[in-house]
Amino acid sequence: MEEVRFEEALKQLEAIVSRLEIGDLPLEEALSIFEEGIRLTKLCSQRLSEAERRVNILVRSAEPASGGFEERPFPALGPVEGPDLSPVEGEEEDEEEP
């Protein structure tokens, strides 16, 4: 069985989500691609866990006092900058009706 790269698995998973969101698939086909999505989700999760383990190993630093190692988690990134999604001045937000 050929090993799928993380990026390719994620791309396939995004395509599956898009197809399921449309909602026009027959039940059996929807279930089949949903199962494939679950498989890809597990694969991506395993790959991320392995990457995290490898990063933790790489950032270990020698502790001079005890001669041992101290595992430090990879530093978290700050908030992700994205487009300003606030309403344009003069435009009202669409309110959802109950």
Beta strands, then each sheet from edge to edge (+ up, - down):
strand 1: 61-62
strand 2: 69-70
sheet 1: 1+ 2-
end
